[in-house]
Every structure is written in C-alpha cells, then in structure tokens.
Amino acid sequence: MCKLKVSDFLEHNRNWVGRILLDQKPDYFNQLCEGQQPSALLLGCSDSRVSPSKVFGVELGDLFIHRNIANVVNPTDLNFLSVLQYAVEVLKIRDIIIYGHYGCGGIRAAYENKGLGLIDNWLAPIKVVANQHQKELDLIQDENRRLDRLVELNVLAQVENIKQTSIYRAAAHAGISLRLHPWVFDMHTGLVKELQIPIQT
C-alpha cells in the first residue's frame, strides 16, 4: 500500500466532489447544510485502518462518530460524555454501536503492560478488564487469539460502562430505550462480528 502525501488528500477531495456532481446530485451538499439526522452513534477506535464510513459504506450524515484509542468509555472523559449526551438528548439517537477491532494496538499495549508514558493512564480500564478475565485468557494458547478475545471483552466492558453513565441512566429514567450494539471488525476478512451481550444474573 503506497503512503499518501498530505497534498493527495485535497486532490482526492476534488475528485470526490466531481463524482458526486457527475452522479447528478447537485443538491447533495445543500442537503448536508440543512442539519443532521444520524441513525446511530458509533464509538470506535482511532486506528486508521478501521474507518467506520469505509467499513459500513455509509454516506455523510448517517453516523454520529466518536473515536479514541481502543474505543474506551472513561467516566472522566468529558469529550465522550458530551458526545453521548448530544447524541441522545439533541439528535434523539437510540442506537449506540461500540465498535472494536481485532489487531488493536491499544489492546496489545494494555495486555503487555509495558510503560508507554501518558497513554498508560488511558489504557488502565483495559488492564482491569484483562485482570477480571485472566483465567479465561490464560486458557487461550495462541497469543493472537488471546488478544482477539480481549478485544471482545473490552467492547463488552464498554457496553457496561455506557450503562453506568448519567446520560444512559437519565434516558432509562425517562423511559427512553437505548439499544447498545457491541461489534468487532475483523481486518482479515473485512467483516464485522456482532457480539452477544451477556445476560446479567
């Protein structure tokens, strides 16, 4: 894969606009200016290889997106909490996708527990997830499969973390049902796997 120059991005933008106009969609950009009505909020990883728009083939305006390293819901992250509140209370979004991916560098870094500086603080919740499921992870002999399982466990943990936010609780108190979708992207196949949320006993 050839590495692009920054100037290439502008050229690609001009070509993209040209294709839209060739497809006879002259009102496309005017419609975007009228406002947004996204179908879902997506919390994904910042990894450059997992772009939600590419993977899901969606148009501008279809997804309200927040991305950070390893798709973590941190109770002190006012950035994500503000996005969540705006999505639920202003945009009236009812579907929330937690979108992890196999081969996640943040997951590997958390599991290997090497000192990386500032990012160690961000990865701390993933280390907690790994510790909580250490027995299960230790039973998986293949390291890549073990890390893949931690990716899944992390996504499921973030589902539970969303449930603990004041925004989710306020919505539930108001009778608003927010549907949480734990998904994992497999770069080997290009397919997205839907995880099952464990039933709480």
C-alpha positions as CSV (number, residue, x, y, z in Angstrom):
1,M,0.0,0.0,0.0
2,C,1.5,3.3,-1.1
3,K,1.8,6.0,1.5
4,L,-0.1,9.1,0.5
5,K,1.2,12.7,0.7
6,V,-0.9,15.2,2.6
7,S,-1.5,17.1,-0.7
8,D,-3.1,13.9,-2.1
9,F,-6.0,14.3,0.3
10,L,-7.0,17.6,-1.3
11,E,-6.8,16.0,-4.8
12,H,-9.0,13.1,-3.6
13,N,-11.5,15.6,-2.2
14,R,-11.8,17.4,-5.5
15,N,-12.2,14.1,-7.3
16,W,-14.9,13.0,-4.8
17,V,-16.9,16.2,-5.3
18,G,-16.6,15.7,-9.1
19,R,-18.0,12.2,-8.8
20,I,-21.0,13.4,-6.8
21,L,-21.8,16.1,-9.4
22,L,-21.3,13.5,-12.2
23,D,-23.9,11.3,-10.4
24,Q,-26.3,14.2,-10.8
25,K,-26.7,15.0,-7.2
26,P,-26.5,18.8,-7.3
27,D,-28.4,19.2,-4.0
28,Y,-26.2,16.8,-2.1
29,F,-24.2,19.5,-0.2
30,N,-27.1,21.8,0.2
31,Q,-28.9,19.0,2.0
32,L,-26.0,18.4,4.3
33,C,-26.2,22.1,5.3
34,E,-29.8,21.7,6.5
35,G,-28.7,19.6,9.5
36,Q,-28.0,16.1,10.6
37,Q,-30.2,13.1,11.5
38,P,-27.8,10.2,12.0
39,S,-29.2,6.8,12.5
40,A,-26.7,5.8,15.2
41,L,-23.9,6.9,17.5
42,L,-20.7,5.0,17.0
43,L,-17.8,4.8,19.5
44,G,-14.8,3.4,17.6
45,C,-11.1,3.1,17.8
46,S,-8.8,5.8,16.3
47,D,-6.9,3.2,14.3
48,S,-6.5,4.5,10.7
49,R,-7.4,1.0,9.3
50,V,-10.9,0.8,10.6
51,S,-12.7,3.9,9.3
52,P,-16.4,3.3,10.0
53,S,-17.5,5.2,6.9
54,K,-15.5,2.9,4.7
55,V,-16.3,-0.3,6.5
56,F,-20.1,0.3,6.6
57,G,-20.3,2.1,3.3
58,V,-22.4,4.9,4.7
59,E,-23.0,8.5,3.5
60,L,-22.2,11.7,5.2
61,G,-24.8,12.3,8.0
62,D,-25.6,8.6,8.6
63,L,-23.4,8.1,11.7
64,F,-22.5,10.3,14.6
65,I,-19.0,9.2,15.4
66,H,-16.6,9.4,18.4
67,R,-13.2,7.7,18.2
68,N,-10.4,7.2,20.7
69,I,-7.7,4.7,21.4
70,A,-9.2,1.3,21.9
71,N,-12.8,2.6,22.0
72,V,-12.8,3.2,25.7
73,V,-15.7,4.7,27.8
74,N,-13.9,6.5,30.6
75,P,-16.2,8.0,33.3
76,T,-14.0,11.1,33.4
77,D,-13.8,11.7,29.7
78,L,-16.0,14.8,29.2
79,N,-15.4,14.7,25.5
80,F,-17.2,11.3,25.0
81,L,-19.8,12.1,27.6
82,S,-20.7,15.3,25.8
83,V,-20.9,13.5,22.5
84,L,-23.2,10.8,24.1
85,Q,-25.4,13.5,25.7
86,Y,-25.7,15.4,22.5
87,A,-26.5,12.2,20.5
88,V,-29.2,11.1,22.9
89,E,-30.8,14.4,24.0
90,V,-30.4,16.6,21.0
91,L,-30.1,14.2,18.0
92,K,-32.5,11.7,19.6
93,I,-30.3,8.8,18.6
94,R,-31.4,5.5,20.1
95,D,-28.8,3.1,18.7
96,I,-25.3,3.1,20.0
97,I,-22.6,1.0,18.4
98,I,-19.4,0.1,20.3
99,Y,-17.0,-0.7,17.5
100,G,-13.8,-2.5,18.4
101,H,-11.4,-4.3,16.0
102,Y,-9.1,-7.3,16.1
103,G,-5.4,-6.4,16.0
104,C,-5.9,-3.3,18.1
105,G,-2.6,-1.8,19.3
106,G,-4.2,-0.3,22.4
107,I,-5.4,-3.7,23.5
108,R,-2.0,-5.3,22.9
109,A,-0.3,-2.4,24.8
110,A,-2.6,-2.8,27.8
111,Y,-2.2,-6.5,27.9
112,E,1.6,-6.4,27.7
113,N,1.6,-3.8,30.4
114,K,4.7,-2.1,29.2
115,G,5.4,1.5,30.3
116,L,4.5,3.8,27.4
117,G,4.0,7.1,29.3
118,L,0.8,9.1,29.2
119,I,-1.2,6.5,27.3
120,D,-0.8,4.1,30.2
121,N,-3.4,6.1,32.1
122,W,-5.9,5.9,29.2
123,L,-5.3,2.1,28.8
124,A,-5.8,1.4,32.6
125,P,-9.5,0.4,32.2
126,I,-8.5,-2.3,29.6
127,K,-5.9,-3.6,32.1
128,V,-8.8,-4.0,34.6
129,V,-10.8,-6.0,32.0
130,A,-7.8,-8.2,31.4
131,N,-7.3,-8.9,35.1
132,Q,-11.0,-9.7,35.5
133,H,-10.9,-12.3,32.8
134,Q,-7.3,-13.5,33.3
135,K,-8.3,-17.2,33.9
136,E,-10.2,-17.3,30.6
137,L,-7.4,-15.5,28.7
138,D,-4.8,-17.8,30.1
139,L,-6.6,-20.8,28.7
140,I,-6.1,-19.5,25.1
141,Q,-2.8,-20.8,23.9
142,D,-2.4,-18.7,20.7
143,E,-1.4,-15.1,21.6
144,N,-3.3,-13.5,18.7
145,R,-6.5,-15.3,19.6
146,R,-6.0,-14.3,23.2
147,L,-5.7,-10.7,22.2
148,D,-8.7,-11.0,19.9
149,R,-10.7,-12.3,22.9
150,L,-9.6,-9.3,25.0
151,V,-10.8,-7.1,22.2
152,E,-14.2,-8.6,22.5
153,L,-14.2,-8.5,26.3
154,N,-13.2,-4.8,26.1
155,V,-16.1,-4.0,23.8
156,L,-18.5,-5.7,26.1
157,A,-17.0,-3.9,29.1
158,Q,-17.6,-0.5,27.3
159,V,-21.2,-1.5,26.8
160,E,-21.5,-1.9,30.6
161,N,-19.6,1.4,31.1
162,I,-22.1,3.2,28.9
163,K,-24.9,1.8,31.1
164,Q,-23.3,3.4,34.1
165,T,-23.2,7.0,32.6
166,S,-25.5,9.6,33.9
167,I,-26.8,10.1,30.3
168,Y,-27.8,6.4,29.9
169,R,-29.4,6.4,33.4
170,A,-31.3,9.6,32.7
171,A,-32.6,8.2,29.4
172,A,-33.8,5.0,31.2
173,H,-35.4,7.0,33.9
174,A,-37.3,9.0,31.2
175,G,-38.5,5.8,29.6
176,I,-36.1,6.1,26.6
177,S,-34.7,2.8,25.4
178,L,-31.1,3.0,24.2
179,R,-30.1,0.0,22.2
180,L,-26.4,-1.0,22.6
181,H,-24.6,-2.9,19.8
182,P,-21.2,-4.5,20.5
183,W,-19.4,-5.0,17.2
184,V,-15.9,-6.1,16.2
185,F,-14.2,-5.5,12.9
186,D,-12.0,-8.3,11.5
187,M,-9.3,-6.9,9.2
188,H,-8.6,-10.3,7.9
189,T,-12.0,-10.7,6.3
190,G,-13.4,-7.1,6.3
191,L,-16.5,-8.4,8.1
192,V,-18.0,-7.1,11.3
193,K,-18.9,-9.5,14.1
194,E,-21.9,-8.8,16.3
195,L,-21.2,-9.9,19.9
196,Q,-23.8,-11.1,22.3
197,I,-24.3,-9.0,25.5
198,P,-24.2,-11.4,28.4
199,I,-27.4,-11.6,30.4
200,Q,-26.9,-10.2,33.8
201,T,-27.9,-12.6,36.6
